[in-house]
Amino acid sequence: MAITFVPGSKNYAISASANVTLFPGATTTAGNCIIVTVFANGTLSAITVTGPLAETPETIIETAFAGDGGNRRMGCFAFPNEVSYNTLNGFLVASVGAAELDAHFLEYSGVATSSVSDGSNHNWFNGSTSTTGDPGAISTTVADDLILGMSGQPSTSTVSAGSGYTIEVSSPASVGFKCDTEDQVVSGTGSFDPTFTYDVSAAWFCIAAAIKPAGVADTLLGQAVL
């Protein structure tokens, strides 16, 4: 079963405080996977995400950036095989000490029901601004993964998706940074790098995540994850 993005369920939230309650933009479908990507700006602690029913997600990546002094963090969190939610159900996103939080909500069908991660990567501009944001490639072990990328960059930048990718969620310009999440369902296994292009040389921060499809053979249990 191929992974498919579910339009109409995406949303974003921006806050100048340490907590954001992120709501689905429409009613979600039970059994689908909810992905939350997050950018946090300021001197802060690790990002946490909690579901409306106090669910704990699978953390695909949650990271600071070496050499940045802990001033920014990014993360990608998965809630596989979820119940149905509506616009009254809020996901709590937190990072104590953050001056700005930007969180994106995406819904996908066809994702594995557990152990969904197939790798991640991250990178930042590290003092050398450029017109390309590159989190680094992921070498996948499972065919037909969903590849996600999130970029945080100054709000003055206009962003384009990498080749073959689609920007599914874009945040409006905020106090300091604007964020975009892109995706692509790839064919086969290989090395995949969800890059971004900016119209001006920018100070960028990026993460990448690979998500397994349903029906992946579990080599330990000898059965499919459905």
MIMI-621735 format. One line per field, with one value per atom (N, C-alpha, C): residue number from 1; chain; atom name; x, y, z. Coordinates in pm, whole numbers, plus 50000, padded with zeros to 5 digits. Layout:
lumse (NUM	...)
loke (A	...)
gukol (CA	...)
xx (X	...)
yy (Y	...)
zz (Z	...)
end
This chain:
lumse (1	1	1	2	2	2	3	3	3	4	4	4	5	5	5	6	6	6	7	7	7	8	8	8	9	9	9	10	10	10	11	11	11	12	12	12	13	13	13	14	14	14	15	15	15	16	16	16	17	17	17	18	18	18	19	19	19	20	20	20	21	21	21	22	22	22	23	23	23	24	24	24	25	25	25	26	26	26	27	27	27	28	28	28	29	29	29	30	30	30	31	31	31	32	32	32	33	33	33	34	34	34	35	35	35	36	36	36	37	37	37	38	38	38	39	39	39	40	40	40	41	41	41	42	42	42	43	43	43	44	44	44	45	45	45	46	46	46	47	47	47	48	48	48	49	49	49	50	50	50	51	51	51	52	52	52	53	53	53	54	54	54	55	55	55	56	56	56	57	57	57	58	58	58	59	59	59	60	60	60	61	61	61	62	62	62	63	63	63	64	64	64	65	65	65	66	66	66	67	67	67	68	68	68	69	69	69	70	70	70	71	71	71	72	72	72	73	73	73	74	74	74	75	75	75	76	76	76	77	77	77	78	78	78	79	79	79	80	80	80	81	81	81	82	82	82	83	83	83	84	84	84	85	85	85	86	86	86	87	87	87	88	88	88	89	89	89	90	90	90	91	91	91	92	92	92	93	93	93	94	94	94	95	95	95	96	96	96	97	97	97	98	98	98	99	99	99	100	100	100	101	101	101	102	102	102	103	103	103	104	104	104	105	105	105	106	106	106	107	107	107	108	108	108	109	109	109	110	110	110	111	111	111	112	112	112	113	113	113	114	114	114	115	115	115	116	116	116	117	117	117	118	118	118	119	119	119	120	120	120	121	121	121	122	122	122	123	123	123	124	124	124	125	125	125	126	126	126	127	127	127	128	128	128	129	129	129	130	130	130	131	131	131	132	132	132	133	133	133	134	134	134	135	135	135	136	136	136	137	137	137	138	138	138	139	139	139	140	140	140	141	141	141	142	142	142	143	143	143	144	144	144	145	145	145	146	146	146	147	147	147	148	148	148	149	149	149	150	150	150	151	151	151	152	152	152	153	153	153	154	154	154	155	155	155	156	156	156	157	157	157	158	158	158	159	159	159	160	160	160	161	161	161	162	162	162	163	163	163	164	164	164	165	165	165	166	166	166	167	167	167	168	168	168	169	169	169	170	170	170	171	171	171	172	172	172	173	173	173	174	174	174	175	175	175	176	176	176	177	177	177	178	178	178	179	179	179	180	180	180	181	181	181	182	182	182	183	183	183	184	184	184	185	185	185	186	186	186	187	187	187	188	188	188	189	189	189	190	190	190	191	191	191	192	192	192	193	193	193	194	194	194	195	195	195	196	196	196	197	197	197	198	198	198	199	199	199	200	200	200	201	201	201	202	202	202	203	203	203	204	204	204	205	205	205	206	206	206	207	207	207	208	208	208	209	209	209	210	210	210	211	211	211	212	212	212	213	213	213	214	214	214	215	215	215	216	216	216	217	217	217	218	218	218	219	219	219	220	220	220	221	221	221	222	222	222	223	223	223	224	224	224	225	225	225	226	226	226)
loke (A	A	A	A	A	A	A	A	A	A	A	A	A	A	A	A	A	A	A	A	A	A	A	A	A	A	A	A	A	A	A	A	A	A	A	A	A	A	A	A	A	A	A	A	A	A	A	A	A	A	A	A	A	A	A	A	A	A	A	A	A	A	A	A	A	A	A	A	A	A	A	A	A	A	A	A	A	A	A	A	A	A	A	A	A	A	A	A	A	A	A	A	A	A	A	A	A	A	A	A	A	A	A	A	A	A	A	A	A	A	A	A	A	A	A	A	A	A	A	A	A	A	A	A	A	A	A	A	A	A	A	A	A	A	A	A	A	A	A	A	A	A	A	A	A	A	A	A	A	A	A	A	A	A	A	A	A	A	A	A	A	A	A	A	A	A	A	A	A	A	A	A	A	A	A	A	A	A	A	A	A	A	A	A	A	A	A	A	A	A	A	A	A	A	A	A	A	A	A	A	A	A	A	A	A	A	A	A	A	A	A	A	A	A	A	A	A	A	A	A	A	A	A	A	A	A	A	A	A	A	A	A	A	A	A	A	A	A	A	A	A	A	A	A	A	A	A	A	A	A	A	A	A	A	A	A	A	A	A	A	A	A	A	A	A	A	A	A	A	A	A	A	A	A	A	A	A	A	A	A	A	A	A	A	A	A	A	A	A	A	A	A	A	A	A	A	A	A	A	A	A	A	A	A	A	A	A	A	A	A	A	A	A	A	A	A	A	A	A	A	A	A	A	A	A	A	A	A	A	A	A	A	A	A	A	A	A	A	A	A	A	A	A	A	A	A	A	A	A	A	A	A	A	A	A	A	A	A	A	A	A	A	A	A	A	A	A	A	A	A	A	A	A	A	A	A	A	A	A	A	A	A	A	A	A	A	A	A	A	A	A	A	A	A	A	A	A	A	A	A	A	A	A	A	A	A	A	A	A	A	A	A	A	A	A	A	A	A	A	A	A	A	A	A	A	A	A	A	A	A	A	A	A	A	A	A	A	A	A	A	A	A	A	A	A	A	A	A	A	A	A	A	A	A	A	A	A	A	A	A	A	A	A	A	A	A	A	A	A	A	A	A	A	A	A	A	A	A	A	A	A	A	A	A	A	A	A	A	A	A	A	A	A	A	A	A	A	A	A	A	A	A	A	A	A	A	A	A	A	A	A	A	A	A	A	A	A	A	A	A	A	A	A	A	A	A	A	A	A	A	A	A	A	A	A	A	A	A	A	A	A	A	A	A	A	A	A	A	A	A	A	A	A	A	A	A	A	A	A	A	A	A	A	A	A	A	A	A	A	A	A	A	A	A	A	A	A	A	A	A	A	A	A	A	A	A	A	A	A	A	A	A	A	A	A	A	A	A	A	A	A	A	A	A	A	A	A	A	A	A	A	A	A	A	A	A	A	A	A	A	A	A	A	A	A	A	A	A	A	A	A	A	A	A	A	A	A	A	A	A	A	A	A	A	A	A	A	A	A	A	A	A	A	A	A	A	A	A	A	A	A	A	A	A	A	A	A	A	A	A	A	A	A	A	A	A	A	A)
gukol (N	CA	C	N	CA	C	N	CA	C	N	CA	C	N	CA	C	N	CA	C	N	CA	C	N	CA	C	N	CA	C	N	CA	C	N	CA	C	N	CA	C	N	CA	C	N	CA	C	N	CA	C	N	CA	C	N	CA	C	N	CA	C	N	CA	C	N	CA	C	N	CA	C	N	CA	C	N	CA	C	N	CA	C	N	CA	C	N	CA	C	N	CA	C	N	CA	C	N	CA	C	N	CA	C	N	CA	C	N	CA	C	N	CA	C	N	CA	C	N	CA	C	N	CA	C	N	CA	C	N	CA	C	N	CA	C	N	CA	C	N	CA	C	N	CA	C	N	CA	C	N	CA	C	N	CA	C	N	CA	C	N	CA	C	N	CA	C	N	CA	C	N	CA	C	N	CA	C	N	CA	C	N	CA	C	N	CA	C	N	CA	C	N	CA	C	N	CA	C	N	CA	C	N	CA	C	N	CA	C	N	CA	C	N	CA	C	N	CA	C	N	CA	C	N	CA	C	N	CA	C	N	CA	C	N	CA	C	N	CA	C	N	CA	C	N	CA	C	N	CA	C	N	CA	C	N	CA	C	N	CA	C	N	CA	C	N	CA	C	N	CA	C	N	CA	C	N	CA	C	N	CA	C	N	CA	C	N	CA	C	N	CA	C	N	CA	C	N	CA	C	N	CA	C	N	CA	C	N	CA	C	N	CA	C	N	CA	C	N	CA	C	N	CA	C	N	CA	C	N	CA	C	N	CA	C	N	CA	C	N	CA	C	N	CA	C	N	CA	C	N	CA	C	N	CA	C	N	CA	C	N	CA	C	N	CA	C	N	CA	C	N	CA	C	N	CA	C	N	CA	C	N	CA	C	N	CA	C	N	CA	C	N	CA	C	N	CA	C	N	CA	C	N	CA	C	N	CA	C	N	CA	C	N	CA	C	N	CA	C	N	CA	C	N	CA	C	N	CA	C	N	CA	C	N	CA	C	N	CA	C	N	CA	C	N	CA	C	N	CA	C	N	CA	C	N	CA	C	N	CA	C	N	CA	C	N	CA	C	N	CA	C	N	CA	C	N	CA	C	N	CA	C	N	CA	C	N	CA	C	N	CA	C	N	CA	C	N	CA	C	N	CA	C	N	CA	C	N	CA	C	N	CA	C	N	CA	C	N	CA	C	N	CA	C	N	CA	C	N	CA	C	N	CA	C	N	CA	C	N	CA	C	N	CA	C	N	CA	C	N	CA	C	N	CA	C	N	CA	C	N	CA	C	N	CA	C	N	CA	C	N	CA	C	N	CA	C	N	CA	C	N	CA	C	N	CA	C	N	CA	C	N	CA	C	N	CA	C	N	CA	C	N	CA	C	N	CA	C	N	CA	C	N	CA	C	N	CA	C	N	CA	C	N	CA	C	N	CA	C	N	CA	C	N	CA	C	N	CA	C	N	CA	C	N	CA	C	N	CA	C	N	CA	C	N	CA	C	N	CA	C	N	CA	C	N	CA	C	N	CA	C	N	CA	C	N	CA	C	N	CA	C	N	CA	C	N	CA	C	N	CA	C	N	CA	C	N	CA	C	N	CA	C	N	CA	C	N	CA	C	N	CA	C	N	CA	C	N	CA	C	N	CA	C	N	CA	C	N	CA	C	N	CA	C	N	CA	C	N	CA	C	N	CA	C	N	CA	C	N	CA	C	N	CA	C	N	CA	C	N	CA	C	N	CA	C	N	CA	C	N	CA	C	N	CA	C	N	CA	C	N	CA	C	N	CA	C	N	CA	C)
xx (50085	50000	50088	50072	50155	50114	50215	50187	50128	50023	49955	49930	49963	49931	49781	49721	49578	49556	49513	49492	49381	49389	49283	49304	49399	49424	49549	49617	49737	49701	49793	49773	49909	49914	50036	49998	50096	50075	50206	50197	50315	50283	50378	50356	50484	50472	50588	50610	50548	50565	50621	50635	50698	50602	50474	50377	50286	50256	50161	50063	49934	49835	49797	49827	49814	49691	49599	49474	49470	49407	49387	49304	49333	49255	49122	49105	48982	48982	48870	48864	48959	49039	49134	49070	49135	49083	49153	49073	49131	49221	49336	49431	49540	49520	49623	49734	49842	49956	49958	49973	49986	50134	50187	50326	50325	50408	50425	50571	50598	50734	50740	50854	50863	50997	50991	51111	51095	51198	51197	51315	51291	51393	51408	51532	51560	51642	51691	51763	51660	51667	51553	51591	51488	51507	51452	51464	51420	51272	51237	51098	51023	50902	50814	50680	50617	50484	50399	50276	50183	50051	49993	49865	49749	49631	49512	49470	49501	49466	49589	49683	49809	49899	49881	49968	50110	50205	50345	50385	50440	50473	50602	50626	50758	50842	50954	51043	51133	51112	51197	51331	51324	51443	51402	51488	51474	51615	51653	51795	51820	51934	51993	52097	52168	52267	52403	52499	52632	52694	52738	52798	52702	52573	52471	52443	52503	52484	52349	52281	52151	52039	52058	51959	51842	51858	51748	51743	51621	51600	51495	51501	51399	51363	51244	51203	51097	51088	50983	50929	50797	50733	50617	50603	50499	50403	50274	50167	50103	50159	50104	49976	49893	49771	49685	49659	49588	49436	49369	49223	49183	49055	49007	49007	49054	49052	48971	48923	48857	48919	48861	48922	48919	48859	48860	48973	49043	49148	49283	49349	49474	49596	49702	49831	49918	49972	50053	50198	50254	50394	50463	50574	50639	50791	50854	50998	51024	51053	51067	51179	51146	51243	51240	51161	51155	51090	51150	51089	50990	51007	50922	50912	50790	50767	50687	50728	50657	50634	50507	50476	50383	50410	50328	50263	50138	50058	50026	50062	50038	49979	49886	49822	49855	49889	49921	49851	49803	49756	49868	49861	49956	50088	50096	50219	50218	50335	50347	50282	50229	50154	50244	50372	50467	50608	50703	50844	50857	50807	50793	50922	51020	51139	51229	51278	51378	51501	51521	51640	51609	51710	51694	51830	51827	51950	51919	52022	52003	52131	52114	52228	52184	52281	52249	52356	52332	52420	52557	52567	52695	52781	52716	52789	52808	52778	52795	52658	52594	52462	52471	52359	52358	52214	52199	52065	52010	52082	52035	52042	51930	51927	51933	52028	52053	52069	51968	51979	52075	52112	52193	52107	52166	52091	52062	51956	51921	51933	52004	52010	51902	51799	51684	51711	51644	51657	51530	51423	51292	51247	51186	51140	51018	51010	50890	50859	50962	50946	50882	50829	50795	50917	50966	51078	51025	51054	51009	51130	51114	51214	51146	51210	51161	51274	51244	51341	51292	51382	51358	51457	51408	51492	51431	51509	51455	51326	51237	51104	51107	51221	51232	51259	51282	51317	51192	51200	51101	51161	51083	51138	51076	51159	51112	51152	51069	51098	51213	51277	51379	51319	51402	51355	51278	51154	51071	50990	51012	50942	50830	50735	50623	50616	50611	50590	50443	50416	50280	50230	50319	50280	50384	50338	50424	50366	50450	50405	50420	50331	50350	50471	50521	50637	50606	50700	50683	50786	50810	50900	51039	51092	51227	51242	51171	51189	51057	51066	50955	50991	50892	50922	50838	50895	50828	50856	50754	50770	50737	50829	50810	50812	50758	50757	50768	50802	50803	50795	50709	50708	50799	50908	51010	50984	51051	51039	51167	51153	51270	51347	51469	51557	51668	51740	51848	51886	51955	51996	51910	51840	51744	51771	51767	51806	51703	51614	51511	51566	51622	51682	51576	51616	51532	51614	51546	51612	51550	51636	51591	51624	51540	51561	51677	51716	51832	51918	52043	52131	52080	52058	51985	52059	52025	52071	51967	51996	51896	51928	51821	51828	51735	51780	51699	51707	51598	51597	51537	51570	51513	51471	51363	51313	51259	51281	51227	51127	51008	50897	50861	50849	50823	50676	50650	50511	50457	50326	50262	50300	50296	50326	50472	50556	50700	50730	50809	50843	50927	50887	50962	51055	51184	51280	51300	51263	51279	51164	51045	50926	50881	50934	50897	50754	50704	50568	50564	50456	50443	50388	50433	50375	50265	50140	50025	49951)
yy (49880	50000	50124	50209	50329	50434	50505	50617	50732	50794	50903	51017	51139	51257	51282	51316	51342	51493	51552	51697	51740	51864	51919	51900	51814	51791	51864	51931	52003	52132	52176	52299	52347	52464	52514	52594	52617	52703	52772	52899	52975	53045	53045	53109	53174	53282	53347	53297	53183	53126	52985	52918	52787	52673	52701	52596	52634	52536	52554	52438	52467	52362	52358	52247	52233	52148	52202	52135	52086	51969	51928	52033	52049	52142	52084	51952	51882	51750	51679	51551	51451	51384	51285	51147	51053	50918	50823	50744	50646	50549	50517	50426	50497	50625	50700	50742	50794	50841	50994	51050	51196	51227	51315	51360	51505	51536	51673	51710	51816	51869	52001	52027	52141	52212	52344	52429	52517	52522	52604	52698	52824	52929	52992	53010	53069	52973	53019	52930	52842	52710	52626	52483	52407	52266	52179	52049	51955	51974	51952	51962	51836	51855	51742	51764	51654	51658	51552	51589	51497	51499	51381	51372	51413	51435	51477	51381	51254	51152	51113	51207	51188	51085	51062	50970	51026	50935	50969	50928	51016	50982	50903	50847	50796	50915	50938	51047	51002	51059	51027	51099	51226	51305	51420	51451	51571	51614	51733	51767	51916	51948	52080	52075	52184	52191	52224	52135	52151	52282	52360	52490	52606	52576	52681	52729	52666	52707	52671	52576	52534	52632	52725	52829	52786	52682	52630	52478	52427	52282	52251	52130	52085	51941	51899	51762	51716	51584	51519	51405	51404	51310	51242	51110	51033	50971	50982	50915	50814	50692	50596	50530	50487	50411	50484	50611	50693	50679	50725	50732	50853	50871	50987	51110	51222	51349	51450	51552	51663	51793	51905	52035	52077	51996	52025	51952	51863	51782	51848	51884	51957	51873	51886	51825	51930	51900	51996	51986	52096	52105	52199	52156	52237	52233	52345	52353	52467	52431	52530	52628	52757	52861	52911	52848	52891	53029	53113	53242	53229	53125	53104	52955	52907	52768	52767	52683	52666	52518	52474	52332	52308	52200	52161	52027	52014	51893	51834	51706	51641	51502	51460	51329	51245	51117	51026	50892	50833	50695	50606	50476	50381	50373	50430	50426	50302	50245	50133	50170	50073	50099	50110	50077	50092	50093	50142	50147	50204	50327	50383	50446	50472	50544	50456	50514	50449	50538	50626	50710	50858	50939	51084	51151	51281	51358	51504	51584	51726	51802	51932	52017	52163	52254	52397	52476	52606	52687	52709	52699	52702	52823	52938	53062	53100	53010	53038	53032	53146	53149	53103	53050	53003	53002	52976	52970	52827	52733	52594	52545	52493	52428	52277	52213	52071	51997	51916	51844	51727	51685	51565	51448	51356	51244	51137	51060	50942	50821	50719	50594	50500	50478	50400	50250	50177	50031	49962	50040	49987	50056	49983	50041	50129	50235	50318	50398	50449	50533	50667	50730	50871	50948	51042	51127	51266	51313	51444	51535	51662	51762	51883	51944	52070	52169	52292	52400	52516	52571	52697	52799	52916	53017	53155	53263	53396	53423	53498	53520	53601	53661	53739	53651	53521	53432	53373	53355	53278	53141	53035	52899	52817	52733	52637	52498	52399	52260	52205	52102	52031	51953	51908	51836	51710	51699	51583	51595	51699	51717	51821	51815	51909	51972	52104	52172	52158	52087	52060	52163	52218	52316	52427	52550	52668	52759	52807	52900	53043	53131	53272	53327	53438	53500	53526	53490	53509	53609	53609	53707	53698	53576	53563	53466	53353	53247	53204	53157	53099	52953	52864	52722	52659	52557	52483	52335	52251	52106	52051	51972	51912	51761	51693	51547	51489	51361	51282	51135	51059	50914	50859	50794	50751	50607	50567	50432	50355	50238	50157	50212	50164	50214	50297	50372	50454	50563	50664	50780	50898	50957	51063	51186	51303	51427	51536	51568	51670	51812	51867	52000	52108	52232	52350	52456	52540	52652	52783	52881	53012	53118	53221	53325	53417	53417	53496	53406	53442	53366	53374	53259	53256	53178	53209	53133	53025	52902	52796	52685	52615	52496	52392	52268	52166	52031	51956	51816	51732	51602	51506	51383	51318	51197	51102	50973	50869	50786	50765	50697	50571	50458	50330	50316	50249	50220	50098	50083	49965	49841	49725	49600	49568	49644	49618	49489	49402	49275	49301	49244	49253	49133	49157	49046	48976	49046	48983	48890	48931	48854	48767	48793	48714	48739	48861	48893	49036	49069	49206	49298	49424	49527	49592	49568	49613	49723)
zz (50000	50000	50000	49901	49889	49992	50042	50133	50053	50108	50040	50137	50095	50175	50168	50281	50288	50289	50179	50174	50268	50311	50394	50542	50580	50721	50770	50679	50719	50792	50874	50948	50995	51048	51108	51231	51317	51433	51465	51498	51538	51669	51760	51889	51935	52011	52070	52212	52246	52379	52368	52482	52485	52454	52432	52405	52290	52207	52097	52102	52089	52072	51925	51861	51715	51685	51606	51576	51431	51406	51267	51192	51065	50985	50940	50959	50922	50999	50995	51064	50999	51080	51029	51025	50957	50940	51036	51109	51201	51125	51182	51120	51042	51014	50943	51038	50981	51059	51060	51178	51193	51212	51128	51139	51186	51285	51332	51316	51237	51224	51298	51365	51456	51440	51441	51450	51574	51658	51779	51776	51809	51802	51939	51983	52113	52197	52312	52403	52471	52448	52480	52512	52552	52586	52474	52491	52388	52357	52230	52185	52229	52278	52309	52240	52200	52139	52207	52242	52307	52233	52209	52140	52228	52169	52243	52353	52336	52436	52517	52529	52602	52535	52405	52332	52322	52327	52306	52165	52086	51947	51936	51819	51786	51739	51803	51764	51650	51533	51418	51431	51468	51497	51588	51685	51769	51800	51754	51756	51770	51832	51822	51710	51690	51581	51641	51621	51678	51634	51732	51703	51708	51721	51725	51867	51965	52104	52162	52099	52151	52127	52035	52013	51927	51847	51765	51778	51771	51769	51664	51608	51514	51545	51502	51528	51431	51417	51339	51424	51445	51536	51465	51487	51418	51518	51486	51560	51464	51453	51358	51409	51313	51345	51449	51423	51520	51508	51613	51611	51527	51504	51430	51520	51465	51538	51458	51528	51460	51505	51463	51488	51634	51721	51864	51936	51865	51926	51908	52017	52008	52044	51964	51992	52060	52177	52251	52209	52160	52120	52218	52277	52379	52366	52401	52416	52514	52637	52744	52710	52715	52686	52543	52457	52318	52304	52222	52190	52076	51994	51877	51849	51831	51792	51663	51571	51444	51426	51423	51413	51295	51221	51106	51131	51090	51111	50974	50952	50824	50849	50764	50776	50653	50678	50569	50589	50481	50482	50430	50460	50407	50480	50602	50681	50771	50799	50892	51025	51095	51218	51341	51328	51439	51381	51463	51420	51280	51263	51129	51074	51159	51113	51028	50917	50834	50818	50915	50913	50918	50949	50957	50938	50921	50909	50941	50961	50989	50959	50932	50904	50917	50919	50926	50852	50836	50753	50816	50949	51022	50985	50979	50956	50811	50717	50575	50507	50490	50428	50282	50231	50094	50043	49913	49854	49852	49911	49919	50063	50113	50243	50223	50291	50266	50399	50439	50566	50561	50441	50424	50383	50310	50253	50358	50331	50409	50316	50360	50285	50339	50262	50310	50302	50389	50391	50344	50329	50291	50163	50072	49947	49968	49886	49874	50000	50066	50185	50150	50253	50250	50301	50221	50262	50294	50413	50458	50482	50450	50483	50544	50644	50700	50700	50659	50656	50741	50820	50890	50839	50798	50738	50768	50752	50780	50704	50767	50710	50581	50549	50425	50304	50323	50213	50147	50015	49941	49914	49939	49938	49826	49761	49661	49706	49670	49707	49624	49679	49604	49488	49396	49278	49318	49269	49297	49424	49502	49629	49615	49707	49711	49849	49855	49984	50021	50130	50174	50274	50355	50456	50460	50455	50469	50575	50662	50765	50715	50754	50721	50794	50747	50811	50958	51044	51187	51236	51365	51423	51361	51351	51298	51184	51192	51094	51032	50907	50834	50807	50813	50797	50687	50623	50516	50536	50511	50514	50376	50319	50188	50199	50097	50099	49958	49954	49832	49871	49804	49820	49711	49751	49656	49612	49507	49453	49482	49541	49572	49691	49709	49813	49749	49832	49779	49875	49822	49899	49857	49954	49924	50012	49950	50018	49988	50082	50058	50078	49973	49979	49956	49983	49961	49889	49812	49743	49790	49819	49866	49760	49755	49654	49688	49815	49859	49948	49963	50050	50193	50257	50383	50490	50615	50731	50758	50715	50715	50815	50856	50940	50879	50865	50797	50867	50858	50899	50787	50789	50694	50771	50725	50790	50684	50704	50616	50695	50636	50703	50623	50692	50625	50586	50474	50435	50509	50506	50562	50483	50551	50484	50475	50549	50546	50622	50563	50628	50752	50863	50988	50995	50979	50969	51103	51213	51343	51375	51339	51372	51256	51136	51021	50977	50999	50959	50912	50844	50793	50899	50894	50979	50900	50935	50857	50928)
end
